[in-house]
């Protein structure tokens, strides 16, 4: 088993903080715009401030996407990254 596969065990829920996701999957920060165009702001100075506070549920409210859709897209990115 590759080391990256061990990191695919994180449970992602509506209460998962974005900062925890980025800590587990640092490359995800640059990929979040693939989940929703509005998540590009994560890479701005204001976005960095929000990183520590934002949960999936809050991201859902700000983006207009359903919580489950965000979770599924993030999981898809993680799986895609691991399977490369």
N, C-alpha and C positions, 0 to 999 in steps of 0.2 A: 504494500500500500504506500502510495506517495504521501509525503508529509502534508500536502495541501488537502488531501482527502480527509485527514483527521480534523481539519478545520471546518468541515461541512456539517458539523453536528450542532451548530448554533440554532436554537429554536427562535424563530422570528414570529412575533405577535404584534398586535396593535400597540402594545406598551414598550416594544423594543425601541431603544434610543438609537438614533442615527450614529451618534458618536461610538456606541458599542459595536455597531456593524462595521464602521470604518476601522476601528481598532482591530477587529477580527479579520477583516478583508480590506487592507489599505488601498488596494487598486480600485475598490468599488467607488471611491469618491469621484474618480474621473469618469465613471460609467453611469452615474445616476441620471444624467440627461437622457439616457436610453430608456429609463423607466418613465420619465415625464420631462418634457422640455423645461418646465418651470424649475426643475431641480438643478439646472445649470448654476443657479445662484450659490450653490454650496461652495463653489470655488472662488467666491468673492470674499472680501473682508467682512461684509455683513453676514454672509453665509457661515463663515467660520465661527462667528459669535453664536449663531443659531444652532450650530452643530451639537453643542453640548446639551441643548434643551429639547430639541425636536424628537418626537416619537413618531412611529408610523401613523398613528391616529391623527396627529397634528399635521403631518405631511399630507394625509388624505384630505383634511379640511382645506388646506392651502391650495392643493392642486385640483381638487374636484374629482379625484379618482377614488374608487372604493378601496378600503383597506385591503381586502383580499387580493385585488388586482395589483396593488403595490407589492404586497408580499410575494405573490406568484412571479412577478417580473424580476424582483430582486433574487429570488431563489433560482430563476432561470439564468440570470447573469452569473450567479455563483457556480451553478452546475456547468455552464458553458466554459467558464474560466478553468474549472478543475479538469474538465475533459479535454482541454487543449493539449 
